């Protein structure tokens, strides 16, 4: 065993002959310190690196995500992660970012210092003021967990040279002093302005595409997708207290090198945001002023609106909200606003990840935005159908950004959500109302009804659901004021004012309810009239059968007796053809009336229904010189949900009579086309004609009762033989039938070569429904 004297002599020799051999100097100094009789010191075995790496970073996905977090903390905006030869153990992983990089001092005092305190002293990043995401001191253990050798190449704006640090983790074995192991560091010419490259060789795990995608999903789930600092521009508020750049966001891209080619495994380009119908942004500044914006390239809209904290008064600021932002990507399914190839995948993703998530200081707060969580009551509002435009959680991918440096939002003791305080109530109020207001505006642009039973010209789009929601929030806030201080004069005055506002809103809602009731009574009266008409038609069809039989017999007799008179025979042939057409026509309606006796519903075969309808109107088409093109049938087994057979007869006949009148008015070459198909559990029908079209301003009104474009100007022009006269009930009946099965009908953009296209859809029959009816 070497003595203290020998160590001192050896140390003196090294300091004299080889003063740059710092590893030997540290080794000898450590050994010399063991002879201290009055003090003892902790020593660290080099094997602790491997043990800490295995225990602190158990999973390979966690290890990579920690290194991505470090890039985020370094104010990187882009991270490229490349795997080479990673299908087997021993491959290479490269992580490259464009962050601030590290100086030599930062490498030594940060990365190379176990349990570094740099993130404690500097919890926010230098350039973008990001809340640090990486766990303190875990980065180097994540690297050790992944591979056997690490090479760090890092460069900063301040230094002209890049620093390269190499670490061989296999040297950190047991029974060695940690401080005695050195790692080489040197400089070379920079190849870019700033950033860091981690090259990890000798990977300890296999990396399949599935495991790479798991990391991507994990990183995107815990970190806010992108900052919303650009929303600041819409209210012209700048933060002048700090000399900070606006955060442009953080993107991670994963690649795998296969046959010397980089193949993209996961990046933001594979996300769904580009297919959204519209983007809603909202912002509350540091003074409580709220605004929201609506942007849609598809609908050509780009608007900014103020949002008052009190819906009944303008320019009221929020009391508790400060520096709040949100973004919501709005998706409307089933209307060709999303490519059909993408829509099914987006729907599936929305069922799992749709909704509005919440991030506090850059980190996800659960359970907000989970599939089972409806924290903004969007699903509840949709289920009540007081507001008709779609606005359920599956119609959104979005998130709220909270910069909560003052702890206005506190987590519950179980860390499952935030405490339900005044600030959270205001947050829900703000986000919900901004989203609903944006949805209503989009519906307005699309000429879609907002409230059931209302027409677009009544200006009552937000009259029911939004007001009820505002009343609920107001009552909730009043409840809290009762609990806090019931005796304060100012509070009482404010409470009285709010109660008066609620009374006013309730009175207005009662008025709307009375209007709804009046419309309902009118509709019920009209149903009685239509019922009587139906009975009359049934009686007529029953009686006319005998007349048709007699006419057939008489014509047959005349043909037999007058066979030699060619002129009379020609007339009789025409008469016989007319009677046959009349018989075919009445038999169709006779079948419809007969079906009404049977109240049972069953899945309707659209292909067969269209075929029967085409044959029934064949003579009418010839008479009016209209050509029915061969129906376009996309797909097989086009069965609707259980419906009454006569309903589809009514639907198609009403559409046909409208097309016939439109073609006659236009003097165009008459053509009609019926297209049928299915998509995403829906059966659709497109009914197109070459008539005079439907003007933009009346597209929504044509489905209202008694609205018609074919009524004569005066009674003098009324002619009982005039087929152009309309009652304004046909399309109303069609819409009521379709709506009763939770379907949709609207005026679509005309197909090429046509002037009008009516689009209908109803649910597709389920396997259970088909089995029940033996289909």
C-alpha positions in Angstrom: 0.0 0.0 0.0 1.4 3.4 -1.0 2.2 5.7 1.8 1.3 9.4 2.4 5.0 10.4 1.7 5.1 8.5 -1.6 1.9 10.2 -2.7 3.2 13.6 -1.9 6.4 13.0 -3.8 4.5 11.6 -6.8 2.2 14.7 -6.8 5.1 17.1 -6.6 6.7 15.3 -9.6 3.5 15.5 -11.7 3.0 19.2 -10.9 6.6 19.8 -12.0 7.0 17.5 -15.0 3.5 17.1 -16.3 1.3 20.0 -14.9 -1.5 19.5 -17.5 -2.2 15.9 -16.4 -5.2 16.9 -14.4 -6.7 13.4 -14.1 -3.5 12.2 -12.4 -3.4 15.3 -10.1 -7.1 14.7 -9.1 -6.4 11.0 -8.5 -3.4 11.7 -6.3 -5.1 14.5 -4.4 -8.1 12.3 -3.6 -5.8 9.6 -2.3 -3.8 12.1 -0.3 -7.0 13.4 1.3 -7.6 10.0 2.8 -4.7 10.5 5.2 -6.5 13.5 6.8 -6.8 12.4 10.5 -9.3 15.2 11.5 -11.8 15.2 8.5 -13.4 12.7 6.2 -15.1 13.2 2.9 -17.8 11.5 0.7 -16.5 9.7 -2.3 -18.6 8.7 -5.3 -18.2 5.3 -7.1 -18.3 5.7 -10.9 -21.0 2.9 -11.0 -23.5 5.3 -9.6 -23.9 6.7 -13.2 -25.3 3.4 -14.4 -27.5 2.8 -11.4 -29.0 6.3 -11.5 -29.6 6.0 -15.3 -31.5 2.7 -14.8 -33.5 3.9 -11.9 -34.3 7.5 -12.8 -35.0 6.7 -16.5 -36.5 3.3 -16.6 -38.1 3.5 -20.1 -36.4 4.3 -23.3 -39.3 6.5 -24.4 -38.8 8.6 -21.2 -35.1 9.0 -21.9 -35.6 10.4 -25.4 -38.5 12.7 -24.2 -36.2 14.1 -21.5 -33.6 15.1 -24.1 -36.4 16.7 -26.2 -37.4 18.7 -23.1 -33.8 19.9 -22.8 -34.0 21.2 -26.3 -37.2 23.0 -25.5 -35.5 24.5 -22.4 -32.7 25.7 -24.7 -35.3 27.8 -26.7 -35.1 25.5 -29.7 -37.9 25.8 -32.3 -37.1 22.6 -34.1 -35.7 19.2 -33.1 -34.6 16.5 -35.6 -34.4 13.0 -34.2 -32.7 10.4 -36.5 -32.4 6.7 -35.9 -29.8 4.6 -37.8 -29.5 0.8 -37.8 -31.9 0.9 -34.8 -33.9 -2.3 -35.7 -31.2 -4.1 -33.7 -29.3 -3.3 -30.5 -26.2 -1.2 -31.2 -27.6 1.4 -33.5 -27.1 5.2 -33.5 -29.4 8.0 -32.4 -28.8 11.7 -33.3 -30.8 14.5 -31.7 -30.2 17.9 -33.3 -31.8 21.2 -32.2 -31.5 24.8 -33.2 -31.5 26.1 -29.6 -29.1 28.5 -27.9 -26.4 25.9 -27.5 -23.9 25.7 -24.5 -20.7 27.5 -23.7 -17.7 25.6 -22.2 -18.7 26.9 -18.8 -22.3 25.7 -19.2 -21.1 22.3 -20.3 -18.9 22.0 -17.2 -21.3 23.6 -14.6 -24.5 22.3 -16.2 -24.3 19.0 -18.1 -21.3 17.7 -16.4 -22.4 18.6 -12.9 -24.7 16.0 -11.2 -27.7 17.6 -9.7 -27.1 20.9 -11.3 -28.9 23.9 -9.8 -29.0 26.0 -13.0 -32.8 25.3 -13.6 -33.5 26.3 -10.0 -31.8 29.6 -10.3 -33.1 30.1 -13.9 -36.6 28.6 -14.1 -37.4 30.4 -17.4 -35.5 30.3 -20.7 -33.5 33.3 -21.9 -35.0 34.0 -25.3 -38.7 33.0 -25.2 -39.3 33.0 -21.4 -40.4 29.3 -21.5 -41.1 27.6 -18.2 -38.3 24.9 -18.0 -39.7 21.5 -18.9 -36.8 19.2 -18.2 -36.4 17.5 -14.9 -33.5 18.9 -13.0 -30.3 16.9 -13.6 -31.9 14.0 -15.4 -30.6 14.7 -18.9 -27.2 13.1 -18.7 -28.7 10.0 -17.1 -31.2 9.8 -20.0 -28.3 9.8 -22.4 -26.5 7.0 -20.4 -29.7 5.0 -20.4 -29.9 5.1 -24.2 -26.4 4.2 -25.4 -22.8 3.4 -24.6 -21.1 6.5 -26.1 -22.1 10.2 -26.4 -20.7 13.0 -28.5 -22.0 16.5 -27.9 -21.4 19.2 -30.5 -22.6 22.5 -29.3 -22.2 26.1 -30.5 -23.5 29.5 -29.4 -23.9 33.0 -30.9 -21.2 34.3 -28.5 -18.4 31.8 -29.5 -16.7 31.5 -32.8 -15.8 27.8 -32.2 -18.0 24.8 -31.5 -17.3 22.6 -28.5 -17.2 18.8 -28.8 -17.5 16.7 -25.7 -17.1 12.9 -25.9 -18.2 10.5 -23.1 -17.7 6.8 -23.1 -20.2 5.4 -20.5 -18.5 2.0 -20.5 -15.6 3.5 -18.5 -17.9 4.3 -15.6 -17.7 0.9 -14.0 -17.9 0.0 -10.3 -14.9 0.3 -7.9 -13.7 3.4 -9.6 -13.7 6.9 -8.2 -16.1 9.1 -10.3 -13.8 12.1 -10.2 -10.9 10.2 -11.6 -12.6 9.5 -15.0 -12.0 12.2 -17.5 -13.7 13.0 -20.8 -12.1 14.8 -23.7 -13.3 18.2 -24.9 -12.0 20.2 -27.8 -13.1 22.9 -30.2 -13.5 23.1 -34.0 -14.9 25.4 -36.6 -18.6 26.1 -36.3 -20.9 24.6 -39.0 -23.9 26.6 -38.0 -24.7 29.7 -35.9 -26.1 28.0 -32.8 -27.6 24.7 -31.6 -26.6 21.3 -30.1 -26.2 17.9 -31.6 -26.3 14.8 -29.4 -24.9 11.6 -31.1 -25.6 8.5 -29.1 -23.8 5.3 -30.3 -24.2 1.8 -29.2 -27.9 2.0 -28.5 -29.0 -0.4 -25.7 -32.5 -1.0 -27.2 -34.2 -1.8 -30.5 -36.3 1.0 -31.9 -39.2 0.0 -34.1 -41.5 2.5 -35.9 -44.1 1.8 -33.3 -41.8 2.7 -30.4 -40.7 5.9 -32.2 -44.3 7.0 -32.7 -45.0 6.3 -29.0 -42.3 8.9 -28.1 -43.7 11.4 -30.6 -47.2 11.0 -29.1 -45.8 11.2 -25.5 -43.9 14.4 -26.2 -46.8 16.1 -27.9 -49.1 15.1 -25.1 -47.1 16.6 -22.2 -45.8 19.7 -24.0 -48.1 22.5 -25.3 -48.3 21.9 -29.1 -47.3 25.5 -29.9 -47.4 28.9 -28.2 -50.2 31.3 -28.8 -48.1 34.4 -28.5 -49.1 35.5 -32.0 -52.6 36.1 -30.7 -51.2 39.2 -28.9 -51.1 41.0 -32.2 -54.9 41.0 -32.6 -55.3 43.3 -29.6 -52.1 45.3 -30.2 -50.8 44.6 -26.7 -47.0 44.3 -26.4 -45.0 43.3 -23.4 -42.5 46.1 -23.0 -41.3 45.1 -19.6 -39.1 42.3 -21.0 -36.9 42.4 -24.0 -38.2 39.0 -25.2 -38.8 37.6 -28.6 -42.1 36.0 -29.4 -42.1 32.2 -29.1 -42.6 30.8 -32.7 -43.3 27.3 -31.3 -41.6 23.9 -30.9 -41.7 21.2 -33.5 -40.2 17.7 -33.3 -39.6 15.5 -36.3 -38.6 11.8 -36.1 -36.7 10.1 -38.9 -35.4 6.6 -39.5 -32.4 6.0 -41.9 -33.3 3.1 -44.2 -31.0 2.2 -47.1 -29.2 5.6 -46.8 -32.5 7.5 -47.1 -34.2 9.4 -44.3 -37.8 8.3 -43.9 -40.1 10.5 -41.9 -41.8 8.6 -39.1 -43.7 11.3 -37.3 -43.8 15.1 -37.6 -46.3 18.0 -37.4 -47.1 17.7 -41.2 -48.9 14.5 -40.4 -51.3 16.3 -38.1 -54.9 17.2 -38.9 -55.0 20.9 -38.4 -54.8 21.8 -42.1 -58.1 20.1 -42.7 -60.1 22.3 -40.2 -63.0 24.3 -41.4 -62.0 27.3 -39.3 -59.6 28.4 -36.5 -60.9 30.2 -33.4 -58.4 32.2 -31.3 -59.2 33.9 -28.1 -57.2 36.3 -25.8 -57.6 38.0 -22.5 -54.9 40.7 -21.8 -53.4 41.7 -18.5 -56.3 44.2 -18.0 -59.0 41.6 -18.4 -60.1 42.8 -21.9 -61.2 39.8 -24.0 -61.3 39.4 -27.8 -61.7 36.4 -30.1 -61.0 35.9 -33.8 -62.4 33.7 -36.5 -60.3 32.6 -39.5 -61.4 30.3 -42.3 -59.8 30.2 -45.8 -62.5 27.7 -46.9 -65.3 30.1 -46.0 -63.3 33.3 -46.8 -63.7 34.8 -43.3 -61.2 36.6 -41.1 -62.8 38.6 -38.3 -62.0 39.9 -34.8 -64.6 40.6 -32.1 -64.7 41.9 -28.6 -66.2 39.8 -25.8 -67.6 41.4 -22.7 -67.5 39.6 -19.4 -71.1 40.5 -19.0 -73.1 39.4 -22.1 -75.7 42.1 -21.4 -73.3 45.0 -21.3 -70.6 46.1 -23.7 -66.9 46.6 -22.8 -67.0 44.9 -19.3 -63.6 43.4 -18.5 -63.0 40.1 -16.7 -62.1 40.6 -13.1 -59.8 37.6 -12.6 -58.6 36.5 -16.0 -55.2 37.7 -17.2 -53.0 36.7 -20.1 -55.2 33.8 -21.2 -55.1 32.5 -24.7 -56.9 29.6 -26.5 -57.0 28.2 -30.0 -59.6 25.7 -31.3 -59.5 24.0 -34.7 -63.1 23.6 -35.8 -64.2 20.6 -37.9 -67.5 20.1 -39.6 -68.0 16.5 -40.8 -70.1 15.2 -43.7 -70.3 18.3 -45.8 -67.4 17.8 -48.2 -65.4 20.4 -46.2 -62.9 17.7 -45.4 -61.5 15.3 -48.0 -63.3 12.0 -47.7 -60.0 10.1 -47.6 -59.0 12.1 -44.4 -62.4 12.6 -42.8 -62.8 9.0 -41.4 -59.3 9.1 -39.9 -59.9 12.6 -38.4 -63.2 11.4 -36.8 -61.5 8.4 -35.2 -58.7 10.6 -33.9 -61.3 13.2 -32.6 -63.1 10.5 -30.6 -59.9 9.9 -28.7 -58.1 13.2 -28.7 -60.8 15.8 -29.6 -61.9 18.6 -27.3 -60.2 21.5 -25.7 -57.2 20.7 -23.6 -55.7 22.9 -20.9 -52.0 23.7 -20.4 -50.7 25.6 -17.4 -47.2 27.1 -17.8 -46.6 24.9 -20.8 -47.7 21.6 -19.1 -50.9 19.6 -19.6 -53.5 19.7 -16.8 -55.7 16.6 -16.6 -58.5 15.7 -17.0 -59.4 18.7 -19.2 -59.8 17.6 -22.8 -59.9 13.9 -22.1 -62.4 11.8 -24.0 -64.6 11.4 -20.9 -64.3 15.1 -19.8 -66.8 17.8 -20.9 -65.4 20.7 -18.8 -66.8 23.3 -21.2 -70.2 21.6 -21.5 -69.9 21.4 -25.3 -71.3 17.9 -25.5 -74.1 18.8 -23.1 -75.0 21.8 -25.1 -75.0 19.8 -28.3 -77.2 17.1 -26.8 -79.8 19.7 -25.9 -79.8 20.9 -29.5 -80.8 24.4 -28.5 -78.1 25.6 -30.8 -78.2 23.5 -34.0 -74.7 24.0 -35.6 -72.3 21.2 -34.5 -70.1 22.1 -31.5 -69.4 18.9 -29.6 -65.9 18.1 -28.4 -65.3 15.8 -31.4 -65.7 18.9 -33.6 -62.6 20.5 -32.0 -58.9 20.0 -31.6 -57.7 22.8 -29.3 -56.2 24.0 -26.1 -56.1 26.8 -23.6 -52.8 28.4 -22.6 -52.4 29.7 -19.0 -49.4 31.6 -18.0 -50.1 31.3 -14.3 -47.0 32.8 -12.6 -49.1 34.2 -9.7 -50.9 30.9 -9.0 -54.4 32.1 -9.8 -55.2 28.6 -10.9 -54.3 26.0 -8.2 -54.5 22.2 -8.6 -56.6 20.1 -6.3 -54.9 18.0 -3.6 -55.4 14.9 -5.8 -53.8 16.8 -8.7 -56.9 15.9 -10.8 -57.9 19.3 -12.2 -57.9 22.8 -10.9 -59.8 24.2 -7.9 -63.2 25.5 -8.8 -62.7 29.2 -7.9 -63.8 32.5 -9.5 -60.9 32.5 -11.9 -61.8 29.1 -13.3 -65.5 30.0 -13.6 -64.5 33.1 -15.6 -62.2 31.0 -17.8 -65.0 28.5 -18.6 -67.3 31.5 -19.3 -64.8 33.1 -21.6 -63.8 30.0 -23.7 -67.3 28.7 -24.0 -68.9 31.9 -25.1 -66.0 32.7 -27.5 -66.3 29.2 -29.1 -70.1 29.3 -29.3 -70.1 32.9 -30.8 -67.6 31.7 -33.4 -69.6 28.6 -34.3 -72.7 30.8 -34.7 -70.8 33.1 -37.0 -69.6 30.2 -39.1 -73.2 28.9 -39.3 -74.3 32.4 -40.4 -71.7 32.4 -43.2 -72.9 29.0 -44.3 -76.6 29.9 -44.2 -77.4 27.3 -41.6 -80.1 27.7 -39.0 -78.9 28.5 -35.5 -82.0 27.8 -33.4 -84.6 25.2 -34.1 -87.8 26.7 -35.5 -86.2 30.1 -36.3 -85.5 31.6 -39.7 -82.3 33.4 -40.5 -84.0 36.8 -40.8 -85.3 36.7 -37.3 -81.9 37.5 -35.9 -82.4 35.0 -33.0 -79.4 32.8 -33.5 -78.0 33.2 -30.0 -81.3 33.8 -28.3 -81.8 30.5 -26.5 -78.7 28.4 -25.7 -76.2 31.2 -25.3 -78.5 33.2 -23.1 -79.3 30.2 -20.9 -75.6 29.5 -20.6 -75.0 33.1 -19.6 -77.8 33.0 -17.1 -76.2 29.8 -15.6 -72.8 31.5 -15.2 -74.4 34.6 -13.7 -76.3 32.6 -11.2 -73.1 30.7 -10.3 -71.2 33.9 -9.7 -74.1 35.3 -7.6 -74.1 32.1 -5.5 -70.4 32.7 -4.8 -71.0 36.4 -3.8 -73.7 35.2 -1.4 -71.2 32.9 0.3 -68.4 35.6 0.4 -70.1 38.7 1.8 -73.8 39.0 1.9 -73.9 42.4 3.8 -71.7 44.5 1.5 -73.8 47.4 0.0 -71.9 47.4 -3.3 -72.3 43.6 -3.6 -76.0 43.9 -3.0 -76.4 46.6 -5.6 -74.4 44.6 -8.1 -76.5 41.5 -7.2 -79.7 43.4 -7.7 -78.5 44.6 -11.1 -77.6 41.1 -12.2 -81.0 39.7 -11.0 -82.8 42.4 -13.1 -80.7 41.3 -16.1 -81.7 37.7 -15.6 -85.4 38.6 -15.3 -85.1 40.5 -18.5 -83.5 37.5 -20.3 -86.1 35.1 -18.9 -88.9 37.4 -20.2 -87.3 37.4 -23.7 -86.9 33.6 -23.5 -90.6 33.3 -22.6 -91.4 35.4 -25.7 -89.4 33.1 -27.9 -91.1 30.1 -26.4 -94.5 31.6 -27.2 -93.4 32.1 -30.8 -92.2 28.5 -30.9 -95.6 27.4 -29.5 -97.5 29.4 -32.1 -95.4 27.8 -34.9 -96.0 24.4 -33.5 -99.8 24.9 -33.4 -99.8 26.1 -37.0 -97.8 23.1 -38.0 -100.2 20.7 -36.2 -103.2 22.4 -37.9 -101.5 21.9 -41.2 -100.9 18.2 -40.4 -104.6 17.8 -39.8 -105.3 19.4 -43.2 -102.7 17.1 -44.9 -104.2 14.1 -43.2 -107.6 15.0 -44.6 -106.0 15.4 -48.0 -104.4 12.0 -47.7 -107.7 10.4 -46.9 -109.3 12.1 -49.9 -106.6 11.0 -52.2 -106.9 7.4 -50.9 -110.7 7.5 -51.6 -110.0 8.9 -55.1 -107.5 6.2 -55.9 -109.9 3.5 -54.7 -112.8 4.8 -56.9 -110.6 5.5 -59.9 -109.6 1.8 -60.2 -113.0 0.8 -61.4 -113.0 3.6 -64.0 -109.6 2.5 -65.3 -110.8 -1.1 -65.6 -113.9 0.0 -67.6 -111.8 2.2 -69.9 -109.4 -0.7 -70.5 -112.3 -3.0 -71.4 -114.0 -0.4 -73.7 -110.7 0.4 -75.5 -110.1 -3.3 -76.1 -113.6 -3.7 -77.5 -113.3 -0.8 -79.8 -109.9 -2.0 -81.1 -111.4 -5.4 -81.9 -114.5 -3.9 -83.7 -112.7 -1.1 -85.6 -109.6 -3.0 -86.6 -109.9 -2.0 -90.3 -110.1 1.8 -89.8 -106.5 2.9 -89.6 -107.3 6.6 -88.5 -109.5 5.4 -85.6 -106.9 2.7 -84.7 -104.2 5.3 -84.3 -106.4 7.4 -82.0 -107.3 4.3 -80.0 -103.6 3.4 -79.6 -102.8 6.9 -78.3 -105.8 6.6 -75.9 -104.7 3.2 -74.8 -101.1 4.4 -74.1 -102.5 7.4 -72.0 -104.7 5.1 -70.0 -101.7 2.7 -69.3 -99.6 5.7 -68.2 -102.4 6.9 -66.0 -102.7 3.4 -64.5 -99.0 3.2 -63.8 -99.0 6.6 -62.2 -102.0 5.9 -60.0 -100.7 2.5 -59.0 -97.6 4.2 -57.6 -99.7 6.4 -55.4 -102.0 3.5 -54.6 -99.0 1.6 -53.3 -98.0 4.6 -51.2 -101.4 4.9 -49.6 -101.6 1.2 -49.0 -98.2 1.2 -47.2 -99.6 3.9 -44.8 -101.9 1.2 -43.4 -98.8 -0.6 -42.2 -97.2 1.4 -39.3 -94.1 -0.7 -39.1 -90.7 0.8 -39.9 -88.1 -1.1 -41.8 -84.7 -0.4 -43.5 -85.3 1.1 -47.0 -83.3 -0.1 -50.0 -82.5 3.2 -51.7 -81.3 1.5 -54.9 -84.7 -0.3 -55.3 -86.7 2.7 -54.2 -85.0 5.0 -56.8 -85.6 2.3 -59.5 -89.3 2.0 -58.7 -89.7 5.8 -58.6 -88.0 6.1 -62.0 -90.4 3.7 -63.6 -93.4 5.5 -62.0 -92.5 8.9 -63.5 -91.4 7.6 -66.9 -94.6 8.7 -68.7 -94.6 12.1 -66.9 -91.0 12.6 -68.0 -91.9 11.9 -71.6 -94.9 14.2 -71.5 -92.7 17.1 -70.2 -89.8 16.3 -72.5 -87.5 15.8 -69.4 -84.7 13.2 -69.5 -83.9 11.2 -66.3 -80.3 10.3 -66.5 -79.2 6.8 -65.4 -79.1 7.0 -61.6 -75.5 7.0 -60.1 -75.3 4.3 -57.4 -72.1 4.3 -55.4 -71.6 1.1 -53.4 -73.9 -1.8 -52.6 -76.3 -2.5 -49.8 -77.6 1.0 -49.5 -80.1 0.5 -46.7 -81.3 3.4 -44.6 -82.2 3.3 -40.9 -85.8 1.9 -40.3 -88.2 4.3 -42.0 -91.7 4.1 -43.4 -91.8 3.1 -47.1 -94.2 5.9 -48.0 -91.8 8.5 -46.7 -89.2 8.0 -49.4 -92.0 8.0 -52.0 -93.1 11.4 -50.6 -89.4 12.7 -50.6 -88.6 11.7 -54.2 -92.0 12.8 -55.6 -91.8 16.3 -53.9 -88.2 16.8 -55.2 -89.3 15.7 -58.7 -92.3 18.1 -58.9 -90.1 21.0 -57.8 -87.5 20.1 -60.5 -90.3 19.8 -63.1 -91.6 23.2 -62.3 -88.0 24.7 -62.3 -87.2 23.2 -65.6 -90.4 24.5 -67.2 -89.7 28.0 -65.9 -86.1 28.0 -67.2 -86.9 26.7 -70.8 -83.7 24.7 -70.5 -83.1 21.3 -71.9 -84.7 19.3 -69.1 -82.4 16.8 -67.3 -82.6 15.2 -63.8 -80.0 13.1 -62.1 -80.2 11.1 -58.9 -77.0 10.1 -57.2 -76.9 7.7 -54.2 -74.1 6.4 -52.0 -72.9 5.9 -48.5 -70.1 7.2 -46.3 -69.3 7.1 -42.6 -72.5 5.3 -41.5 -74.7 7.6 -43.6 -76.8 7.1 -46.8 -76.9 10.1 -49.0 -79.0 11.1 -52.1 -78.2 14.0 -54.4 -81.1 15.2 -56.6 -80.0 17.5 -59.4 -81.9 19.3 -62.2 -81.2 21.8 -65.0 -84.0 24.2 -63.9 -83.7 27.9 -63.1 -81.7 27.3 -59.9 -82.2 28.6 -56.4 -81.0 32.1 -55.5 -78.5 32.3 -52.7 -80.6 34.5 -50.5 -83.5 32.0 -50.4 -81.6 28.8 -50.1 -82.4 28.4 -46.4 -86.0 29.6 -46.7 -87.2 27.1 -49.3 -87.5 24.5 -46.5 -89.9 26.8 -44.6 -93.7 26.0 -44.6 -95.7 28.0 -47.2 -92.6 29.4 -48.9 -93.0 29.0 -52.6 -91.4 30.4 -55.7 -94.3 29.3 -58.0 -97.3 31.1 -56.6 -99.3 33.3 -59.1 -99.3 37.1 -58.5 -103.1 37.4 -58.4 -106.1 35.1 -58.2 -106.9 36.1 -61.8 -103.9 34.1 -62.9 -104.8 31.0 -60.8 -105.6 28.1 -63.1 -106.6 24.7 -61.8 -104.7 23.1 -64.6 -101.5 25.0 -64.1 -98.8 22.6 -62.8 -96.5 25.4 -62.0 -98.5 26.4 -58.9 -96.9 25.5 -55.6 -98.2 25.3 -52.0 -94.9 25.8 -50.2 -95.3 22.5 -48.3 -93.3 20.0 -50.4 -89.8 20.7 -49.2 -91.0 21.4 -45.7 -92.5 17.9 -45.6 -89.2 16.5 -47.0 -87.1 18.3 -44.4 -89.4 17.2 -41.5 -89.1 13.6 -42.6 -85.3 13.7 -42.9 -84.9 15.6 -39.6 -87.1 13.1 -37.7 -84.4 10.5 -38.4 -81.5 12.8 -37.4 -80.6 13.3 -41.0 -79.7 16.4 -43.0 -81.0 18.2 -46.1 -79.7 21.4 -47.7 -79.1 23.1 -51.0 -75.7 21.9 -52.2 -73.4 23.5 -54.7 -74.8 22.3 -58.1 -73.0 19.4 -59.8 -71.4 20.2 -63.1 -74.0 20.6 -65.9 -76.8 21.3 -63.4 -78.3 24.4 -61.9 -79.6 22.9 -58.6 -78.5 20.0 -56.3 -80.5 19.1 -53.2 -78.4 17.0 -50.7 -80.1 14.5 -48.3 -78.6 12.1 -45.8 -80.0 9.7 -43.2 -78.2 7.1 -41.0 -77.2 3.9 -42.6 -78.9 0.7 -41.3 -76.9 -1.1 -38.6 -76.1 -4.8 -38.9 -78.5 -5.4 -36.0 -81.4 -3.6 -37.8 -80.7 -5.5 -41.0 -80.7 -8.8 -39.1 -83.9 -8.0 -37.3 -85.7 -7.5 -40.7 -84.0 -10.4 -42.4 -82.1 -8.2 -44.9 
